[in-house]
Amino acid sequence: CPMGIDIRDGQQLECITCALCIDACDDVMDKLGKERGLISYATLNDYNLNMALAGAASGQISPKLVRSPATGKLVDQVKHTNWRSVLRPRSAVYLALWAAIGVGMLVALSLRSPVGINVLHDRNPLFVVLKDGSVQNGYAVKILNMTSQPQEMILSVVGLPGATIMEPGASATSKDELRFAVQPDLVLPVRVFVRTAAEGLAAMTDFTMVVKSLDGQYSAETKVRFETPEVAP
């Protein structure tokens, strides 16, 4: 045993289930001309049955009780791990469940969008009121390109009346959309500001931020919240 434990003391915490003891025992049994299987993988139920057969109930375990006096072979009542104990209805159910999980993961992987978007609203400040009366919110955006080719991505805002979008320091003029070049199998982090007039908006308004490839083949979207000052009644 590479862990230096005595397997005759039963299952122990140090055991790493490498099965080297099983191989060693089978080699020794071959040299002694005895059948293999003295040490093997077994369930706890099989272990208890074998121990009961060896006289554990009386407090005195005797190997003679599990071997035939005539042939020296293990008696038929000894439980072994074999193909019959492996191929059980429970094993078939487990196999079907794992196969269903594997198929589900493959389907989800094949149906996932090759592009994605994650948006995080600024926590402080939640909004900024500009001198023209419009309100600006800041967002940290991550654009995912999971294709094998570089993509020209278009970022836009949907569902927020009169909204425009811009990058910090890029220009004083807001735009309806922004374009970003995203390399293959990479995530592009960007920071953007969304502006719109506060009239007619609630203190918290949900809208959609959309990213799509320039050719329109791929697209992704996520719900985002726009914060404005609360209007006193």
C-alpha positions as CSV (number, residue, x, y, z in Angstrom):
1,C,0.0,0.0,0.0
2,P,1.6,3.4,-1.0
3,M,-0.2,5.0,2.0
4,G,1.4,2.5,4.4
5,I,-1.9,1.3,5.9
6,D,-2.8,-2.3,6.9
7,I,-5.9,-3.2,4.9
8,R,-6.7,-6.0,7.3
9,D,-8.0,-3.3,9.6
10,G,-10.8,-2.5,7.2
11,Q,-11.6,0.8,5.4
12,Q,-9.5,3.7,6.6
13,L,-9.4,7.4,6.0
14,E,-5.9,7.3,4.5
15,C,-7.0,4.9,1.7
16,I,-6.9,6.5,-1.7
17,T,-8.7,3.6,-3.5
18,C,-5.7,3.1,-5.9
19,A,-6.4,-0.7,-5.9
20,L,-2.7,-1.6,-5.7
21,C,-3.5,-3.9,-2.8
22,I,-6.0,-5.8,-5.0
23,D,-3.4,-6.3,-7.7
24,A,-0.8,-7.4,-5.2
25,C,-3.1,-9.9,-3.6
26,D,-4.1,-11.4,-6.9
27,D,-0.4,-11.8,-7.8
28,V,0.2,-13.6,-4.6
29,M,-2.9,-15.8,-5.0
30,D,-1.6,-16.8,-8.5
31,K,1.8,-17.8,-7.0
32,L,0.1,-19.8,-4.3
33,G,-2.2,-21.5,-6.8
34,K,-5.3,-20.1,-5.2
35,E,-8.2,-18.2,-6.8
36,R,-8.3,-14.5,-7.0
37,G,-10.7,-12.2,-5.3
38,L,-9.7,-12.4,-1.7
39,I,-9.5,-8.6,-1.8
40,S,-11.8,-6.7,-4.1
41,Y,-14.1,-3.7,-4.3
42,A,-17.3,-4.4,-2.5
43,T,-20.4,-2.6,-1.2
44,L,-20.9,-2.2,2.5
45,N,-23.7,-4.7,2.3
46,D,-21.5,-7.3,0.7
47,Y,-18.8,-6.6,3.2
48,N,-21.1,-7.2,6.1
49,L,-22.4,-10.4,4.6
50,N,-18.9,-11.7,4.0
51,M,-17.9,-10.8,7.6
52,A,-20.9,-12.6,9.0
53,L,-20.0,-15.6,6.9
54,A,-16.4,-15.5,8.3
55,G,-17.8,-15.6,11.9
56,A,-17.7,-11.9,12.8
57,A,-20.9,-12.4,14.9
58,S,-19.0,-14.8,17.3
59,G,-16.1,-12.4,17.7
60,Q,-13.6,-14.8,16.1
61,I,-13.0,-14.5,12.4
62,S,-11.8,-17.7,10.7
63,P,-10.7,-17.8,7.0
64,K,-11.6,-21.5,7.0
65,L,-15.3,-20.5,7.1
66,V,-15.2,-18.9,3.7
67,R,-13.3,-21.6,1.9
68,S,-14.3,-25.1,0.9
69,P,-12.4,-27.8,2.9
70,A,-12.3,-30.0,-0.2
71,T,-11.0,-27.5,-2.8
72,G,-9.7,-24.6,-0.7
73,K,-11.7,-22.2,-2.9
74,L,-14.0,-19.5,-1.7
75,V,-17.5,-20.8,-1.1
76,D,-20.3,-19.6,-3.4
77,Q,-21.9,-17.5,-0.6
78,V,-18.9,-15.1,-0.7
79,K,-20.0,-11.9,-2.4
80,H,-17.8,-10.7,-5.2
81,T,-17.8,-7.6,-7.5
82,N,-18.5,-8.9,-10.9
83,W,-20.4,-8.0,-14.0
84,R,-23.7,-9.1,-12.5
85,S,-23.2,-6.8,-9.5
86,V,-22.3,-3.9,-11.8
87,L,-25.0,-4.4,-14.5
88,R,-28.0,-3.8,-12.2
89,P,-31.3,-1.8,-12.8
90,R,-29.8,0.9,-10.6
91,S,-26.7,1.2,-12.8
92,A,-28.9,1.4,-15.9
93,V,-30.9,4.3,-14.3
94,Y,-27.7,6.1,-13.4
95,L,-26.4,5.6,-16.9
96,A,-29.6,7.0,-18.4
97,L,-29.6,10.0,-16.1
98,W,-25.9,10.9,-16.8
99,A,-26.5,10.4,-20.6
100,A,-29.5,12.7,-20.4
101,I,-27.4,15.3,-18.6
102,G,-24.6,15.0,-21.2
103,V,-27.1,15.4,-24.0
104,G,-28.7,18.4,-22.3
105,M,-25.2,20.0,-21.9
106,L,-24.4,19.4,-25.6
107,V,-27.7,20.8,-26.7
108,A,-27.2,23.9,-24.5
109,L,-23.7,24.3,-25.8
110,S,-24.8,24.0,-29.4
111,L,-27.7,26.5,-29.0
112,R,-25.8,29.2,-27.0
113,S,-25.3,32.5,-28.7
114,P,-21.7,33.0,-30.0
115,V,-21.8,36.5,-28.6
116,G,-22.8,37.8,-25.2
117,I,-23.1,40.9,-23.1
118,N,-22.9,41.6,-19.4
119,V,-23.8,45.0,-17.9
120,L,-23.1,46.3,-14.4
121,H,-24.7,49.6,-13.4
122,D,-22.4,52.1,-11.6
123,R,-23.0,52.0,-7.8
124,N,-21.8,55.5,-7.0
125,P,-23.2,57.8,-8.3
126,L,-26.4,56.1,-9.5
127,F,-27.1,59.0,-11.9
128,V,-25.8,62.5,-12.8
129,V,-28.1,65.4,-13.7
130,L,-26.5,67.4,-16.5
131,K,-26.8,71.1,-17.0
132,D,-29.3,70.7,-19.8
133,G,-31.6,68.8,-17.4
134,S,-31.0,65.3,-18.9
135,V,-29.9,62.4,-16.7
136,Q,-26.8,60.3,-17.3
137,N,-26.1,56.7,-16.0
138,G,-22.8,54.9,-16.2
139,Y,-22.4,51.2,-17.0
140,A,-19.5,48.8,-17.1
141,V,-20.1,46.6,-20.2
142,K,-18.4,43.3,-21.1
143,I,-18.9,42.2,-24.7
144,L,-18.2,38.5,-25.4
145,N,-17.0,37.2,-28.7
146,M,-17.1,33.4,-28.5
147,T,-16.6,32.9,-32.3
148,S,-13.2,32.0,-33.9
149,Q,-13.2,35.2,-36.0
150,P,-12.9,38.9,-35.0
151,Q,-16.2,40.6,-34.9
152,E,-17.3,44.2,-35.4
153,M,-19.9,44.7,-32.6
154,I,-22.7,47.3,-32.5
155,L,-23.9,48.3,-29.0
156,S,-27.3,50.1,-28.7
157,V,-30.1,50.9,-26.3
158,V,-33.7,49.7,-26.8
159,G,-36.8,50.6,-24.8
160,L,-35.6,53.9,-23.3
161,P,-37.2,56.9,-25.1
162,G,-34.8,59.4,-26.5
163,A,-31.7,57.6,-25.0
164,T,-28.3,58.1,-26.5
165,I,-25.0,56.3,-25.6
166,M,-21.4,57.4,-25.5
167,E,-17.9,56.5,-24.3
168,P,-16.2,58.5,-21.6
169,G,-14.0,61.2,-23.1
170,A,-14.6,60.1,-26.6
171,S,-16.8,62.9,-27.7
172,A,-19.2,65.4,-26.2
173,T,-21.8,64.2,-28.7
174,S,-23.9,61.1,-27.8
175,K,-24.8,58.6,-30.4
176,D,-27.6,56.1,-31.0
177,E,-25.1,53.2,-31.1
178,L,-21.4,52.4,-30.6
179,R,-19.1,50.1,-32.5
180,F,-16.4,48.0,-31.0
181,A,-13.9,45.5,-32.6
182,V,-13.8,42.4,-30.5
183,Q,-11.1,39.7,-31.1
184,P,-12.0,36.0,-31.2
185,D,-12.6,34.1,-28.0
186,L,-12.1,37.3,-25.9
187,V,-14.1,39.5,-23.6
188,L,-13.9,43.3,-24.3
189,P,-14.6,45.4,-21.2
190,V,-15.9,48.9,-22.0
191,R,-17.4,51.8,-20.1
192,V,-20.4,53.7,-21.5
193,F,-22.8,56.4,-20.5
194,V,-26.5,56.4,-21.3
195,R,-28.3,59.8,-21.4
196,T,-31.9,60.7,-21.8
197,A,-34.4,63.3,-20.6
198,A,-35.9,62.7,-17.2
199,E,-39.4,63.9,-18.1
200,G,-42.0,61.1,-18.0
201,L,-39.6,58.5,-16.5
202,A,-40.0,56.8,-13.2
203,A,-37.3,56.7,-10.7
204,M,-36.2,53.3,-12.0
205,T,-36.9,52.4,-15.6
206,D,-35.9,49.1,-17.2
207,F,-34.5,49.0,-20.8
208,T,-32.6,46.6,-23.0
209,M,-28.9,46.9,-24.0
210,V,-28.3,45.1,-27.3
211,V,-25.1,44.0,-28.9
212,K,-25.0,42.5,-32.4
213,S,-22.4,41.8,-35.1
214,L,-22.1,44.2,-38.0
215,D,-23.5,41.6,-40.4
216,G,-26.5,40.9,-38.1
217,Q,-25.7,37.2,-37.8
218,Y,-25.1,37.2,-34.1
219,S,-26.8,39.2,-31.3
220,A,-27.3,39.2,-27.6
221,E,-29.2,41.4,-25.1
222,T,-29.7,42.0,-21.4
223,K,-32.1,43.9,-19.2
224,V,-30.6,47.1,-17.6
225,R,-32.0,49.6,-15.2
226,F,-31.9,53.4,-15.6
227,E,-32.0,55.5,-12.5
228,T,-33.4,59.1,-12.3
229,P,-34.1,61.5,-9.5
230,E,-37.3,60.9,-7.6
231,V,-39.9,63.5,-8.2
232,A,-41.6,64.8,-5.0
233,P,-45.4,64.5,-5.1
